Amino acid sequence: MAAEQKVAIITGASRGIGEALVRGFRDHGFRVVANSRSIRPSSDPDILAVAGDITDPETAERIVSQAIERFGRVDTLVNNAGIFIAKPFTGYTDEDYASVLGINLDGFFHVTQRAAREMLKQRSGHIVQITTSLDEHATSRVPSVLAALTKGGLNAATKSLAIEYASKGVRVNAVAPGAIKTPMHGPETYEFLARLHPVGRMGEVRDIVDAALYLEGATFVTGEILHVDGGQSAGY
C-alpha cells in the first residue's frame, strides 16, 4: 500500500451525489471508503464499502477504523449523507424531526469527530459538508425549516471548525447545492424545481462533484461555503 496515495471517506455513497463523488475521487487517484446503509461491496480493491447507519456512533467508528486498517490514513471526509423533507413547519412529525436531525447532524458529528482525530495526527486533511443554500435564502415555494436548521447548522459548523483547525493543517469547507437531479427528486418535479433557480434549470450531480474536487485542490481555501445553486444565493 502506497502511503502517499490519499484516502477519502464519503458518506451517503450508494446513489446520487454520493455515488458520483466516489467515482470522482477515484478518477483523481484517491482510495475511497464508501458508506451508506445499503452500500454493496465493490470489485475495485481501492474502494472499501462500509455498510451501516451513519447516525450510529458504532458505524462511524467502523468507517474510520477500517479506513486506517485497510489504507493506513484518512485525508478527506465528505459528509454527503443527508435527507430533506419539505413540509409546512406545523406538519412535521416527531419522526420527521428525529430522522432529519439524526442523519444530517448526528451523522456529521460522529464520523467527523473520528476522522478529524486522524487528520490532526498527520497534521493534514480536508473535511467537506454537502449542505444547502436554503438556510440563507428561504423561499415560500419550498418550506424547509428542518433543512435550514440542520444544513444551516453544518454551514456554521464548517466555519467554526475551519478556524479551530486552521493552524493544524486541516481545512474545512462546504458545498451548498440548489436542487440537483438525483433520485431524491422525481422527474415530475423537474419543471417546478428548475424555476427555483435564476439560471432556469436544475443542477447535475457532476456540478457538485466538480465543486468538491475544486475545494480538494484549493489549498488556500478554508471556511468557505461554495454555493452551487444556479444563482439562488444571489437572489431571485
N, C-alpha and C positions, 0 to 999 in steps of 0.2 A: 504493500500500500504506500503510495507516494504521499508523504506527509504534507507536501506543499499544495496538493490538489484540494481546493476548497470544498466545503460541505454546507449545504443549505437544508434547513428544516422548513417544510411547507405544510401548513395545516389546511383542512378542508380541501384535500388534494385529489379527491376521486372524480370530480367533474367540474365543468365550467371554468372559472378563472383559475382555480387551484390546479386542475389538470393541465391547463395551458402553462401555468407557472412552472410546473415540474418539467415540462418539455423545454421551456425557455431556458431554465437554469442548466439543464443537461446539455442543451446545444451550446452553452457557454462554458462547458467543461466542468461544471460542478457535479459532485456526487450529491444525491438528494435523499433525504429521509422524508417520506410522504405519509401523512396521517389523515385519516378520516374514519368514521365508524364502519364504513363499507369498503374500505380500501382492500384491493386484492394484491397478492404477491406479484412482483414484476419479474419478467425474464431478463431484464437488464441488471447485471450484477452491481451496477453503480446506483441503483435505486433500491432503497430499503423501505418496504411498506410496513408501517406500524399501525395496526387497526386499534381503535378504541375511542371512547367518548372524551373529547377534549375538555369537558367540564370536570372530569375526574382527575384529581392530583396524581393518582397512580398512573394514569395514561401519560401525563406529562413527564413523569419520572422515567417511564419506559422509553418514551421518544428520545429523550436526551441521553439516557444511559446506553441505549442501543446504538445511537449515533456515535458515541465515544468508543464503544466496544467494537463496532464494525469499521468505522472510518477514522477514529482517533482524534477528532476535532469537531467543533461547530463554529462556522464562520458567519453564517447568515440565518436569521429566522424570519420567515414571512408569516405573520399572523393573518391568515386569509379566512379561516373558518368564521362563519357568521350567518345569522338569519335576519330576515326582515319581515315584519308583519305590519301591514298597513291597515289600521283601523282607527276610527274615531277614539279619542282618549277614553271616554266612558265605556267603550265597547271592549276594551282589553280585559281578559280574564286573568285570574291569578296564575293560571298555567301559562298563558302568553308571557306574562311578566317574568316568571321563573325561567322559561325557556330562553328568552332573549337575553336576560342578564347572565344566565349560566353560560351560554355559548359565546356571547360577544365579550363579556367581561371576565368571568371566571376562567374561561379557556385561555384568554390572553394572559391573565395573571400567572397561572400555574406554569405554563410552558416558558413564558418569558423569564420568569424568575430563575428557573433552572438553566435555561440556555445562557442567560446573562452571566451566571456564575462561571461557566466555562469560558466565555469570551473574556471576562475580566482576568482569568488566569493567564490567558495568552496575550492579553492587552491588545486585542483586536477583535472586531466583529461589527455586524450590522443587523439591526432589528427594524423590520418594516411592518407597519399595520396597513391593512386594506380597510378603509373606513367609508365615509360618505360626505358629500357636500351638503346634505340636507340639514345637518346640525347648525350650519351657518346661514343657510339660505332656504328657510322653510317655505313651503307652498301649500295653499289651501287645497290644491288639487290632489295632494298625496299626504294624508295625515300620517305623521311619522314620529310621534313623541318618543317611543321606545328606541327607535333608531337614533334620534338626537341624543337621548340620554346615554346610550351605550357607546355608539360610534363617536359622538362628540366627546365623551369621556376618554376614548382612546386617542383622539386628536390632542387633547390636553395632556394626557399622559406621555404622548410622544415628545412633546416639547420639554416636559419636566425631566424625563429620562435622558433626553439629549444633553441637557445641561448637567445633570448629575454625572454623566459618563464622558463628557466632552474631553476631559484631560486624561481619560483612562483608555483611549484607543477604540472606544465603541461608539458608533454612530447610530442614531435612531431617527427614522423618518416615517412618513405615512403617504399612501396614495389614496386620494379621496375621489372615487368614481361618481359619475352620474349613472343613469340607467344603462346597463350593459346587456347585450344579447347573450343570455345564459339560460340554462334550464329553469332558473328561478322565475322567469317571465314567459308566459305562454305567447305564441305568435299573435293571438287575438288582441294582445295588449300593445303590440309594437307601435301602431299608429299613434295611440294616445301617448305612449312614453316618448316617442320621437318629438312630439310637440312640446315637451317639457324642457327641451334644450334649444338655446338660441341658434345653434347650427342646423336644427331641424332634423336630426337623426339620432338614433341610439349609438352608443359606443360598441366596439367589438372587444372580445377578450384580449386580442393582440394589443390593443391600446393600453391595457393595464399591465400586461407583461412587459411591454416596452418601457413603461414608466418605472416599474420595479427594477428592471435591468439598468436603466439610466441612473437611478439612485444608487444602485450597487457600485457603479463605476465612478460616481461623483464624490470623490473622497473629501472634498471641501464642503460638502453639504450635510448638515445635520440639523434636526429640529424642524425640518421642512414638511409642510402639508401640501403635497403636489396634487392639485386639482386636475382631474382628467374627466371633465364633465360637460364637454360641449358648450362651454361658456356659462353654465348655470351660476358659478360662483361670482361672475362679473355682473350679473343682473338679468332682468327679463324685459 
